[in-house]
Amino acid sequence: MPFAKNFSASFSLPFPGDALEGFAVESIEARDEPASIEGLHRYSVRMVLRGPGGQTGVRRAVQALLGRQPTTFSAYGNPYQLWCEKPQIEPLGERRYAVTACGAGMRIALRGELVRFLAYLEACGRLAPPEDGASHEALAEAYEKAYAEETYRQVNRYRGRLNRLGRAQQGEG
C-alpha cells in the first residue's frame, strides 16, 4: 500500500511556505486513514491557504492540484491509481482558507492494460515490431519497471525535501 508520503509526492503537494496559484501555503498535512473496503487505501489532506481570490480562487487552485489521478507504486512494486474527492473549503477570515479533502488509492492491473493496449496498436497497424523481437508482455514489463523507478525517484525527492523542512523547523524551535 502506498503510504501518505507517497500519496503526497504523487500529487506534488506543496510544502508550508510554497505558493499555490497565488495563495501562500501556511500548513499542510496528509495522513493515512482506515479503509472499509479491502484493497482500498484512504488518505486525508488538510491545508491552510492565504491570499486573495476568495473561495473560487482557492477551489481553482486546489482543483488543479488534486484533480489529477496519478499512478504510483507501493514499496512492493504494485501499481496504484490515486484520486481525491471534491475538496471542502472553509473561510477562516483574513483571506485564509482551510481546505480538506479525502483521497484514495486502489491497486490496478497496469501491466495487463499495457499488454492489451500494445495488442490493439499492433492490430491497427500502428505499432512497429520491436527490433529485438520483444513480446508485448516484455515491453509492458520494461515500461512498468521504468515507470516505477521514475515514481520512486519522485517520492524520494519529496521525502528528502520533507526531511530537510523538518530539520529546519527543529532548528527554529
trRosetta pair geometry for C-beta under 8 A, 3 or more apart (Angstrom, degrees):
i j d omega theta_ij theta_ji phi_ij phi_ji
1 41 4.9 144 -158 -87 112 140
1 74 5.6 57 12 -116 8 125
1 80 7.6 73 -144 -73 48 152
1 105 7.4 130 -160 86 78 126
2 6 3.9 -118 -172 97 99 141
2 7 6.0 130 124 -53 110 74
2 10 7.4 28 164 -23 153 139
2 41 6.7 158 53 84 71 162
2 72 5.0 65 -103 105 161 126
2 73 7.1 122 -79 93 114 21
2 74 5.2 -119 -56 -92 66 65
2 80 5.3 -134 -2 42 121 149
2 82 7.4 -68 71 -72 146 118
2 105 5.7 -79 48 143 111 173
3 6 5.3 100 56 10 60 103
3 7 7.2 -111 115 -5 34 93
3 32 5.9 -55 -151 -65 72 126
4 7 5.2 -51 -145 37 37 117
4 8 6.2 41 154 -22 68 103
4 30 4.6 171 -176 120 105 94
4 31 5.5 -39 -101 -138 156 14
4 32 4.8 -117 -40 -45 104 73
4 43 5.7 142 -110 -130 83 111
5 8 5.6 -49 -146 35 32 114
5 9 6.4 32 154 -17 64 105
5 30 7.7 152 -78 80 33 117
5 155 7.0 92 127 -165 90 96
5 158 6.9 160 175 111 85 114
5 159 5.7 53 170 -90 134 94
5 162 6.8 -109 -136 18 111 169
6 9 5.8 -54 -146 38 30 109
6 10 6.2 32 154 -23 64 108
6 72 5.5 136 161 161 106 148
6 74 7.7 85 145 -111 176 43
6 155 5.2 -8 -117 -125 70 132
7 10 5.8 -57 -147 34 27 112
7 11 6.6 8 160 -1 63 109
7 30 5.8 -156 90 160 113 142
7 43 4.9 178 166 -85 172 164
7 72 7.4 -139 -89 21 43 162
7 82 6.1 162 -131 -134 81 144
7 103 6.1 131 -172 109 133 147
7 105 6.7 -124 -96 -41 105 129
8 11 6.3 -70 -151 47 26 97
8 13 4.3 -69 -158 28 80 127
8 30 4.5 -176 -71 33 104 150
8 158 6.4 167 105 166 95 141
8 162 7.9 77 103 -73 145 138
9 12 7.1 23 -172 -79 36 43
9 13 7.7 -62 -58 23 23 86
9 72 7.8 111 82 -118 94 136
9 154 5.6 140 162 131 113 87
9 155 4.3 135 87 -112 163 58
9 157 7.6 128 -142 66 120 76
9 158 3.4 -157 -104 21 103 161
9 159 7.1 -36 -65 -34 135 73
10 70 4.4 -177 170 94 101 140
10 71 7.8 -141 -152 83 128 20
10 72 4.3 -75 -87 -63 140 128
10 82 5.5 101 110 27 146 155
10 151 7.3 10 -99 -152 92 104
10 154 7.4 91 -90 113 48 130
10 155 7.4 -1 -51 -80 73 93
11 65 6.6 63 167 165 103 80
11 66 6.3 12 -156 -105 134 60
11 68 6.9 165 -125 60 74 109
11 70 6.4 -156 -75 13 54 131
11 82 7.1 -112 -54 120 96 139
11 84 7.5 55 -106 -33 145 125
11 103 7.7 -94 -44 -116 147 153
12 65 7.5 -127 80 -148 86 83
12 158 7.8 -136 -115 -93 50 124
13 28 6.1 175 162 160 116 144
13 30 6.2 177 -7 -35 172 131
13 45 7.1 -149 -112 -137 140 126
13 47 7.9 -164 -166 -66 110 136
13 65 7.2 77 -109 179 57 121
14 18 3.7 -144 -172 80 113 142
14 19 7.7 -135 -142 65 151 23
14 20 5.2 -122 -13 -66 155 110
14 25 4.7 -178 107 -36 127 161
14 28 6.4 143 80 -25 73 162
14 47 7.8 76 60 -136 97 150
14 65 7.7 -67 -14 -125 97 140
15 18 5.0 102 54 -21 65 117
15 25 6.8 133 92 93 28 141
15 28 6.9 -131 -133 43 26 128
15 161 6.6 -119 -55 141 147 116
15 162 7.3 -161 -105 -93 118 64
15 165 5.8 -143 -165 -86 137 158
16 25 5.6 -134 -117 116 35 94
16 26 6.3 -4 -138 158 93 23
16 27 5.5 4 -95 -100 114 41
16 28 6.3 -162 -58 14 71 87
16 165 7.4 131 44 -170 94 135
17 24 7.4 -24 -140 -168 25 94
17 25 6.6 -35 32 71 25 89
18 24 7.9 153 85 -154 36 54
18 25 4.8 10 60 27 80 127
19 22 6.9 32 -176 -72 107 11
19 23 7.0 140 -161 70 63 40
19 24 6.2 -41 -103 -97 64 53
19 25 7.3 -154 -91 -5 14 88
20 23 5.0 -31 70 65 85 94
20 24 7.9 137 23 -115 79 7
20 25 5.6 77 -10 -54 114 102
20 49 6.4 -83 60 -118 123 122
20 61 5.1 99 137 175 95 126
20 62 7.8 48 149 -74 135 57
20 65 6.6 -11 -156 -59 122 138
21 53 8.0 94 125 -119 99 177
21 57 7.3 -174 124 175 114 85
21 60 6.6 -154 157 106 158 93
21 61 3.4 -157 51 -111 137 101
21 64 6.5 117 -58 43 138 140
22 51 5.5 163 134 154 75 149
22 52 7.1 -62 151 62 120 78
22 53 6.1 110 99 -39 129 140
22 57 6.9 -65 77 179 125 127
22 61 7.2 -126 45 -83 81 132
23 49 4.0 15 160 -177 136 116
23 50 6.4 143 -167 64 82 32
23 51 3.8 -149 -114 28 59 133
23 53 6.8 -90 -64 37 99 135
23 57 7.2 146 -52 131 113 109
23 58 6.5 71 -70 -103 158 74
23 61 5.7 -161 13 47 124 179
23 97 7.8 -50 -147 39 143 115
24 49 6.9 145 71 -160 44 62
24 50 4.8 -24 59 63 98 92
24 51 5.7 138 6 -51 73 107
25 28 5.7 -16 -178 -34 120 117
25 47 6.2 -47 -146 -172 95 122
25 48 7.6 112 -166 77 52 55
25 49 6.1 -34 -101 -103 52 72
26 47 7.8 135 54 176 70 74
26 48 4.3 -46 63 95 114 104
26 49 6.9 -175 7 -98 89 17
26 50 5.5 71 -42 -12 115 111
26 96 7.1 1 -8 -137 150 109
27 46 7.9 -7 113 117 100 87
27 47 6.4 -176 94 -147 57 55
27 48 4.8 36 42 29 90 105
28 45 7.4 -13 -166 -169 88 87
28 46 7.3 171 -148 92 44 50
28 47 4.0 0 -104 -106 81 100
28 48 7.7 -138 -64 24 56 59
29 45 7.4 168 88 -150 50 46
29 46 5.3 -3 56 58 93 91
29 47 7.4 174 20 -76 55 60
30 43 5.8 2 -175 180 96 118
30 44 7.1 171 -150 85 50 46
30 45 4.9 -11 -102 -101 82 78
30 103 7.6 -8 -147 26 110 138
31 43 6.6 155 78 -158 43 67
31 44 5.1 -9 55 54 96 92
32 41 7.4 -52 -143 -177 92 100
32 42 7.5 98 -172 82 54 63
32 43 6.3 -45 -107 -104 38 71
33 42 4.0 -65 76 108 102 107
33 43 6.0 167 10 -104 97 15
33 44 5.2 84 -47 -21 129 97
33 102 7.7 -55 33 -140 157 91
34 42 6.7 1 86 49 25 126
35 40 4.6 -168 -177 95 141 85
35 41 5.7 -111 -34 -115 145 24
35 42 4.4 159 -80 -11 87 102
35 104 7.6 103 -110 -132 122 97
36 40 7.7 -14 57 68 50 125
37 40 4.1 40 77 17 103 130
39 106 6.2 50 138 -146 94 78
39 107 5.7 -87 -165 21 101 106
40 104 5.9 -20 -173 -165 97 116
40 105 7.4 148 -162 74 51 46
40 106 5.5 -20 -106 -91 68 89
41 80 7.2 -12 29 -153 127 148
41 104 6.5 144 78 -161 53 59
41 105 4.4 -15 60 58 107 96
41 106 7.5 -172 20 -71 76 41
42 102 6.8 -28 -163 -171 98 98
42 103 7.2 138 -165 82 49 54
42 104 5.5 -22 -104 -102 58 78
43 102 7.2 142 79 -167 56 50
43 103 3.9 -19 66 67 108 103
43 104 6.9 -163 20 -71 82 30
43 105 7.3 53 -14 -11 113 98
44 100 7.1 -16 -173 -165 96 92
44 101 7.5 158 -159 83 52 46
44 102 6.0 -28 -104 -107 67 61
44 103 7.3 -172 -80 21 19 81
45 66 7.4 -166 61 -99 160 133
45 84 7.1 -27 16 -124 135 130
45 87 7.7 -57 81 -110 113 108
45 99 7.6 -22 119 117 97 92
45 100 6.9 155 86 -155 60 44
45 101 4.6 -7 57 58 108 92
45 102 7.7 -163 20 -77 80 16
45 103 6.1 59 -18 -17 110 115
46 98 7.0 -13 -166 -172 92 93
46 99 7.1 159 -152 85 44 56
46 100 5.0 -6 -102 -103 80 80
47 98 7.6 162 86 -154 40 49
47 99 5.0 -10 61 58 86 103
48 92 7.1 1 -143 -6 107 156
48 96 6.2 2 -178 -174 102 102
48 97 7.0 162 -154 81 56 43
48 98 5.5 -26 -99 -99 78 63
48 99 7.5 177 -87 17 27 76
49 58 5.8 156 71 -123 143 106
49 61 7.2 139 -141 87 164 146
49 96 7.2 163 86 -153 44 54
49 97 5.0 -15 61 60 91 96
49 99 6.3 33 -3 -11 109 119
50 94 7.7 -17 -137 118 106 86
50 95 5.8 77 -164 113 71 89
50 96 4.8 -20 -98 -99 86 75
50 97 7.6 173 -81 17 39 71
51 57 7.5 -109 101 119 101 137
51 95 6.0 -142 71 159 8 117
52 57 7.1 45 122 38 53 171
52 95 6.2 -38 -77 -141 46 134
53 56 6.8 -123 160 76 78 74
53 57 2.2 -38 155 30 116 173
53 58 6.6 143 102 -35 110 61
53 60 7.7 -102 170 40 129 116
53 61 7.6 76 116 -24 156 120
54 57 5.5 106 54 12 58 99
54 58 7.2 -110 116 -1 36 93
55 58 5.4 -53 -145 39 37 113
55 59 6.1 41 154 -24 68 104
55 89 5.2 139 -145 114 96 140
55 91 6.5 -75 -65 -61 105 99
55 97 6.8 150 -100 -117 66 139
56 59 5.7 -52 -147 34 29 112
56 60 6.5 31 153 -19 63 104
57 60 5.7 -52 -149 34 32 112
57 61 6.3 30 155 -17 65 107
58 61 5.8 -58 -149 38 31 110
58 62 6.0 22 158 -13 68 112
58 89 5.3 129 105 -134 133 142
58 97 4.8 -61 -98 89 159 166
58 99 6.5 -161 171 -73 118 119
59 62 6.0 -60 -141 43 26 105
59 63 6.0 31 158 -24 64 109
59 87 7.5 -178 -124 71 66 108
59 89 6.1 -93 -69 -23 82 150
60 63 5.9 -55 -143 34 25 111
60 64 6.6 26 157 -18 60 105
61 64 6.0 -58 -157 33 29 110
61 65 6.6 21 149 -13 63 111
62 65 5.5 -59 -150 41 37 112
62 66 5.7 -6 167 14 75 113
62 87 5.0 -72 144 41 142 158
62 89 7.4 -171 11 -75 153 113
62 99 5.5 -167 -96 -152 147 150
62 101 7.4 173 177 -47 125 136
63 66 6.7 -69 -124 56 24 82
63 67 4.6 37 177 -46 66 125
63 87 7.7 -135 -69 22 61 115
64 67 6.3 -24 -97 21 14 117
66 84 4.1 -49 180 54 112 152
66 87 6.1 103 55 -42 156 119
66 101 5.8 -52 -148 171 165 173
66 103 7.6 -120 -151 -87 111 108
67 84 7.6 -75 -74 57 27 107
69 81 6.0 9 167 -176 103 96
69 82 6.5 176 -162 79 54 54
69 83 4.7 -9 -115 -86 92 93
70 81 7.9 171 96 -151 34 51
70 82 5.3 -6 65 51 76 111
71 79 5.7 -6 -176 -168 111 105
71 80 6.9 155 -157 78 61 42
71 81 5.7 -33 -100 -97 75 59
71 82 7.3 172 -98 10 23 83
71 108 7.2 -78 -126 42 108 137
71 110 6.7 95 -161 -94 146 133
71 147 7.5 1 98 161 124 129
71 151 7.6 -87 106 -88 75 144
72 79 7.5 152 83 -151 30 58
72 80 5.5 -23 66 62 78 95
72 82 6.0 29 7 -22 110 124
72 105 7.3 -50 49 -132 110 136
72 151 5.5 159 -139 -169 63 137
72 155 7.4 94 -152 -64 117 123
73 77 5.7 -15 -178 -145 122 33
73 78 6.5 149 -155 69 70 34
73 79 5.6 -38 -96 -94 76 52
73 80 7.0 159 -99 14 23 83
73 147 7.8 133 -41 114 126 86
73 148 4.4 45 -40 -130 167 92
73 151 5.2 123 13 86 102 144
73 152 6.9 -46 64 -55 121 84
74 77 6.8 -41 69 26 74 20
74 78 4.6 7 28 50 115 90
74 80 6.4 84 -42 -21 87 119
74 107 8.0 -27 -20 -98 126 99
77 148 5.8 17 -141 -148 78 157
78 107 5.6 -27 156 -130 121 112
79 107 7.0 106 83 -155 55 64
79 108 5.3 -60 108 61 103 89
79 110 4.0 22 51 -12 166 133
79 111 7.9 161 5 -22 134 75
79 144 7.0 -90 -50 -150 128 109
79 148 7.6 -106 -79 -83 85 98
80 105 4.3 32 163 175 128 112
80 106 6.4 153 -154 72 81 25
80 107 5.5 -50 -96 -92 76 47
80 108 6.6 132 -128 5 24 87
81 105 6.8 166 80 -150 40 64
81 106 5.7 -17 56 59 91 81
81 108 4.8 67 -20 -36 103 134
82 103 6.5 10 -175 176 96 114
82 104 7.2 171 -149 90 57 42
82 105 4.6 -23 -96 -95 75 91
83 103 6.7 180 96 -152 37 75
83 104 6.0 -12 61 59 79 84
83 105 7.8 153 17 -85 60 48
84 87 7.0 9 148 -57 125 87
84 101 4.9 18 -173 158 121 130
84 102 6.9 149 -156 85 69 42
84 103 4.4 -39 -97 -97 77 85
84 104 7.8 155 -94 15 34 66
85 101 6.3 177 64 -167 71 81
85 102 4.7 11 29 65 120 92
85 103 7.3 -148 7 -82 72 36
85 104 7.7 58 -32 -5 91 104
86 101 7.6 -139 114 -126 22 94
87 99 5.3 6 172 -172 131 97
87 100 6.6 158 -159 79 79 36
87 101 3.9 -48 -100 -77 84 107
88 99 7.2 156 79 -154 50 49
88 100 4.9 -12 57 60 101 90
88 101 7.1 175 16 -76 67 55
89 97 5.5 -9 -166 -178 97 120
89 98 7.3 152 -156 79 45 51
89 99 5.5 -12 -102 -102 73 76
90 97 6.7 149 73 -162 44 66
90 98 4.4 -13 60 59 102 101
90 99 7.9 -169 23 -73 71 33
90 100 7.7 23 -1 2 109 101
91 96 7.6 108 -168 82 56 56
91 97 5.8 -40 -106 -104 47 78
92 96 4.0 -52 68 99 115 102
92 97 6.2 -167 6 -90 93 22
92 98 5.7 95 -51 -22 115 91
93 96 6.3 -2 70 44 47 98
108 113 7.5 -18 156 -8 108 135
109 112 4.1 -13 152 35 113 123
109 113 6.1 126 101 -23 80 90
110 113 5.8 -63 -152 38 30 109
110 114 6.3 29 155 -20 68 107
110 144 5.8 131 110 -113 121 115
110 147 8.0 -130 161 81 150 151
111 114 5.6 -55 -148 35 33 112
111 115 6.4 34 154 -20 66 104
111 137 7.7 45 171 -147 110 68
111 140 4.9 110 -155 141 73 119
111 141 6.4 32 -133 -81 124 60
111 144 5.3 -36 -82 -48 89 153
112 115 5.8 -51 -147 34 31 111
112 116 6.4 32 153 -18 64 107
113 116 5.6 -54 -148 38 32 114
113 117 6.3 34 153 -21 66 106
114 117 5.6 -54 -146 36 32 112
114 118 6.4 32 155 -19 65 104
114 136 7.9 172 124 170 78 90
114 139 7.7 -147 146 106 115 85
114 140 3.7 144 102 -130 122 107
114 143 6.1 -171 -158 70 154 136
114 144 6.8 -143 4 -53 157 100
115 118 5.8 -54 -149 36 30 111
115 119 6.5 31 152 -18 63 106
115 136 4.7 100 -144 134 75 113
115 137 5.7 16 -106 -86 125 59
115 140 4.8 -64 -60 -29 73 158
116 119 5.8 -55 -151 36 30 112
116 120 6.5 34 150 -21 64 105
117 120 5.5 -52 -150 34 33 115
117 121 6.5 34 152 -18 66 103
118 121 5.7 -52 -148 36 33 111
118 122 6.3 34 153 -19 65 106
118 127 6.3 100 -162 -120 68 164
118 136 4.2 166 94 -139 136 106
118 139 6.1 126 -107 80 158 134
118 140 6.5 -122 -9 -57 137 101
119 122 5.7 -54 -147 37 31 113
119 123 6.2 32 154 -20 65 107
119 136 5.8 -1 -55 -104 79 166
120 123 5.7 -55 -146 36 29 111
120 124 6.4 20 156 -11 64 110
121 124 5.9 -63 -147 43 29 106
121 126 4.6 -93 -163 79 79 99
121 127 3.8 88 123 -42 107 115
122 125 7.7 40 179 -71 31 23
122 126 7.7 -96 -64 54 19 63
122 127 4.4 -57 -74 56 62 126
122 136 7.5 -94 -17 -78 140 120
124 127 7.8 84 59 -3 83 86
129 133 7.5 6 165 -104 106 49
130 133 6.2 -129 85 -25 95 10
130 134 4.5 -30 85 38 160 89
130 139 6.6 -165 -56 -75 144 122
134 138 4.2 -122 -170 89 98 128
134 139 5.3 120 121 -55 122 84
134 142 7.6 -15 -176 -6 155 138
135 138 4.7 98 52 6 77 100
135 139 7.0 -140 95 -3 42 86
136 139 5.7 -57 -149 39 32 111
136 140 6.1 30 155 -18 67 108
137 140 5.8 -56 -145 39 28 109
137 141 6.2 30 155 -20 64 108
138 141 5.7 -52 -145 36 30 113
138 142 6.4 31 155 -19 64 106
139 142 5.8 -55 -148 37 30 110
139 143 6.3 29 154 -17 64 107
140 143 5.7 -54 -146 38 31 111
140 144 6.2 31 156 -20 66 107
141 144 5.8 -54 -144 37 29 110
141 145 6.3 31 155 -20 63 107
142 145 5.8 -54 -148 35 29 112
142 146 6.4 26 155 -15 64 107
143 146 5.9 -59 -149 39 31 108
143 147 6.0 31 154 -20 67 110
144 147 5.6 -55 -144 39 30 114
144 148 6.2 33 155 -21 64 105
145 148 5.8 -53 -148 35 28 111
145 149 6.5 28 154 -18 63 105
146 149 5.7 -53 -149 35 32 112
146 150 6.4 34 153 -19 65 105
147 150 5.8 -54 -150 36 31 112
147 151 6.4 30 152 -18 64 107
148 151 5.6 -56 -148 38 32 112
148 152 6.3 35 153 -22 66 104
149 152 5.7 -50 -145 34 32 112
149 153 6.6 35 153 -20 63 102
150 153 5.8 -53 -153 32 31 112
150 154 6.6 32 149 -19 64 105
151 154 5.6 -53 -150 35 35 113
151 155 6.3 33 153 -17 67 105
152 155 5.7 -54 -145 39 32 111
152 156 6.1 32 155 -19 66 108
153 156 5.8 -56 -145 39 29 110
153 157 6.4 32 155 -21 64 103
154 157 5.9 -53 -150 33 29 110
154 158 6.5 29 152 -17 63 107
155 158 5.6 -56 -151 37 32 113
155 159 6.2 32 152 -18 67 106
156 159 5.6 -50 -141 38 33 112
156 160 6.2 40 155 -23 64 104
157 160 5.6 -53 -150 34 30 115
157 161 6.5 28 153 -16 64 104
158 161 5.9 -57 -151 37 31 108
158 162 6.3 32 150 -20 65 108
159 162 5.4 -54 -146 38 33 115
159 163 6.2 35 154 -20 66 104
160 163 5.7 -53 -147 35 30 111
160 164 6.4 29 154 -17 64 105
161 164 5.7 -52 -146 37 33 111
161 165 6.3 36 153 -21 64 106
162 165 5.7 -54 -148 36 29 113
162 166 6.4 32 152 -20 63 106
163 166 5.6 -54 -149 36 32 113
163 167 6.4 30 155 -17 65 104
164 167 5.8 -54 -148 38 32 109
164 168 6.3 33 153 -20 65 106
165 168 5.7 -55 -147 36 30 112
165 169 6.4 29 154 -18 64 106
166 169 5.8 -55 -147 36 30 109
166 170 6.4 32 153 -20 64 104
167 170 5.6 -52 -148 34 33 113
167 171 6.5 36 152 -22 64 104
168 171 5.6 -53 -152 33 33 114
168 172 6.8 33 150 -21 63 103
169 172 5.6 -52 -152 31 37 113
169 173 6.6 33 153 -21 66 106
170 173 5.8 -58 -150 34 34 110
